[in-house]
Amino acid sequence: MKKLLVINGPNINFLGIREKGIYGNQNYDSLLLMIKEKAEELEVMVEVFQDNSEGAIIDRLQRAYYEQVEGIIINPGAYTHYSYAIRDALASMEDIPKIEVHISNVHKREEFRHVSVTAPVCNAQIVGLGLKGYLYAMEAILTL
């Protein structure tokens, strides 16, 4: 059975609380349930990891390499735009497919959100499709 890792960065755990006009009313538990149900449908194992700190995200990415995870879906949150450390951790795992996900369409938001330093080291980026973007990423990563 394939093993996937979903990583969520800062404030993703505040879904349903933060900026509902941008991120919607569904809470983080709703996202976890959606991912769990999709994993069952796709017959894959999925671990979801969330942390607000850059170092913990990097540690989890490095551990994923040794665990032979077969795909990584990452929403780095605000780290998307400036964390060269997370970018380097992703880049070091060339053989593991990676998809970056953003709930909102970052290209229609503030200018600083238009640039992703992490997307260039991922195989694809999904933006603006709400929480369903994670589900689409799960389907797509199995084909990479």
C-alpha positions as CSV (number, residue, x, y, z in Angstrom):
1,M,0.0,0.0,0.0
2,K,1.4,3.4,-1.0
3,K,2.3,5.9,1.8
4,L,1.5,9.5,1.3
5,L,2.3,12.4,3.6
6,V,0.2,15.6,3.8
7,I,2.0,18.5,5.5
8,N,0.2,21.7,6.6
9,G,2.1,24.7,7.7
10,P,1.2,27.7,9.9
11,N,-2.4,28.5,10.7
12,I,-3.9,25.7,8.6
13,N,-5.1,24.2,11.9
14,F,-7.2,27.4,12.3
15,L,-9.5,26.6,9.3
16,G,-13.0,27.6,10.2
17,I,-11.7,30.3,12.5
18,R,-9.5,32.4,10.3
19,E,-10.6,34.6,7.4
20,K,-13.7,32.6,6.5
21,G,-14.3,34.7,3.4
22,I,-11.0,33.3,2.0
23,Y,-10.7,29.9,3.6
24,G,-14.4,28.9,4.2
25,N,-16.3,27.7,7.1
26,Q,-15.1,24.1,7.3
27,N,-12.7,23.4,10.2
28,Y,-9.5,21.5,10.3
29,D,-11.2,18.3,11.5
30,S,-13.4,18.5,8.3
31,L,-10.2,18.5,6.2
32,L,-8.8,15.6,8.1
33,L,-12.0,13.6,7.6
34,M,-12.0,14.4,3.8
35,I,-8.4,13.2,3.5
36,K,-9.1,10.1,5.5
37,E,-12.1,9.2,3.3
38,K,-10.2,9.9,0.1
39,A,-7.3,7.7,1.3
40,E,-9.8,4.8,1.9
41,E,-11.2,5.3,-1.6
42,L,-7.7,5.3,-3.2
43,E,-6.5,2.5,-0.9
44,V,-3.5,4.4,0.3
45,M,-2.0,5.2,3.7
46,V,-2.0,8.9,4.5
47,E,-0.5,10.7,7.5
48,V,-1.4,14.3,8.0
49,F,1.1,16.5,9.8
50,Q,0.6,20.1,10.8
51,D,2.9,22.5,12.6
52,N,3.3,26.2,12.9
53,S,7.1,26.1,13.1
54,E,9.5,25.9,10.2
55,G,11.9,23.5,11.9
56,A,9.3,20.9,12.7
57,I,8.1,20.9,9.1
58,I,11.7,20.4,7.9
59,D,12.2,17.6,10.4
60,R,9.1,15.9,9.2
61,L,10.1,16.2,5.6
62,Q,13.5,14.6,6.4
63,R,11.9,11.8,8.3
64,A,9.6,11.1,5.4
65,Y,12.7,10.4,3.2
66,Y,13.9,7.7,5.6
67,E,10.3,6.3,5.9
68,Q,10.2,5.9,2.1
69,V,7.1,7.9,1.7
70,E,5.9,7.7,-1.9
71,G,4.4,11.1,-2.2
72,I,4.2,14.4,-0.3
73,I,1.4,17.0,-0.5
74,I,2.3,20.2,1.2
75,N,0.6,23.4,2.0
76,P,3.5,25.4,3.5
77,G,1.1,28.3,4.4
78,A,3.0,31.6,4.7
79,Y,6.3,29.7,4.5
80,T,5.5,29.2,0.8
81,H,6.7,32.7,0.1
82,Y,10.0,32.9,2.0
83,S,11.2,29.6,3.5
84,Y,14.3,28.7,1.6
85,A,14.9,26.1,4.3
86,I,11.6,24.2,3.5
87,R,12.4,24.7,-0.2
88,D,15.8,23.0,0.2
89,A,14.3,20.1,2.2
90,L,11.8,19.5,-0.6
91,A,14.5,19.8,-3.3
92,S,16.7,17.2,-1.5
93,M,14.0,14.6,-2.2
94,E,14.1,14.6,-6.0
95,D,12.7,11.0,-6.3
96,I,9.6,11.6,-4.2
97,P,6.7,13.3,-6.0
98,K,5.5,16.5,-4.4
99,I,2.5,18.7,-4.9
100,E,2.0,22.1,-3.4
101,V,-1.6,22.9,-2.4
102,H,-3.2,26.3,-1.5
103,I,-6.8,26.5,-0.5
104,S,-7.2,30.1,-1.8
105,N,-6.1,31.4,-5.2
106,V,-2.9,33.0,-4.0
107,H,-2.5,34.7,-7.4
108,K,-5.6,36.8,-6.7
109,R,-4.5,37.9,-3.3
110,E,-1.8,40.2,-1.9
111,E,1.3,40.6,-4.1
112,F,3.6,38.9,-1.7
113,R,1.6,35.7,-2.1
114,H,2.1,35.6,-5.8
115,V,5.6,34.1,-5.5
116,S,6.3,30.6,-4.2
117,V,9.8,29.6,-3.4
118,T,8.7,26.0,-2.8
119,A,6.6,25.4,-5.9
120,P,9.7,25.2,-8.3
121,V,10.9,22.1,-6.4
122,C,7.5,20.4,-6.5
123,N,6.0,18.5,-9.4
124,A,2.8,20.6,-9.5
125,Q,0.8,23.2,-7.7
126,I,-2.9,23.3,-7.0
127,V,-4.4,26.6,-6.0
128,G,-7.9,28.1,-5.4
129,L,-9.9,24.9,-5.3
130,G,-10.7,25.0,-1.6
131,L,-10.2,22.0,0.6
132,K,-10.9,19.8,-2.5
133,G,-7.5,20.7,-3.8
134,Y,-6.0,18.3,-1.3
135,L,-8.2,15.5,-2.7
136,Y,-7.2,16.3,-6.3
137,A,-3.6,16.3,-5.2
138,M,-4.0,12.9,-3.7
139,E,-5.3,11.5,-7.0
140,A,-2.7,13.3,-9.1
141,I,0.3,12.3,-6.9
142,L,-0.4,8.6,-7.5
143,T,0.1,9.2,-11.3
144,L,3.5,10.9,-10.9
